[in-house]
């Protein structure tokens, strides 16, 4: 996978090397934010875009706090945040907003996607794997609460030597969301792993 452009990006967490990769949507490239901190084995967070949580701080999910925690830890310890353009589990922002309306009527996040005619989760991680390989990273420590993400990386030949769950505080507005992720996809059930 060839980069589109690379630049240096100073942030409140530290400086990152920001590389853009083709996502199939020219105005929305996938992003690889690499910390300059030295490390033997990089710490990696694969984060699917969440405009509502990442940009405006929605309380309906835990995405924004997870991204902030990841940037802070990776800036300190070395590694990268891979930002994939997979809004709303891959259904896009407009459909995600429609799903929010169904959730307000009592559906969970997975049921709402399905009621709109979508799969419960369209996300894929092969492009993240390609970006890791483009940077020569085949052995990593992974920040995730998602067992499917861990499985996808391991099945692709990425050696995940440690798993670091991302612990963020829940709020009343995202309790049902967090419970659905735990019950239907096993999120938050990963235990720290080292070998």
Secondary structure, DSSP 8 states (H G I E B T S, - for coil): --EEEEEEEEETTEEEEEEEE--S-TTS-EEEEEE-S--SSEEEEEEE--IIIIIS--SSSSHHHHHHHHHHHHHHH-EEEEEE--HHHHT-HHHHHHHHHHHHTT--HHHHHHHTTS-S-----HHHHHHHHHTT--EEEEE-S-HHHHHHHHHTT-EEEEEE-------GGGHHHHHHHHHHH-TT----EE-
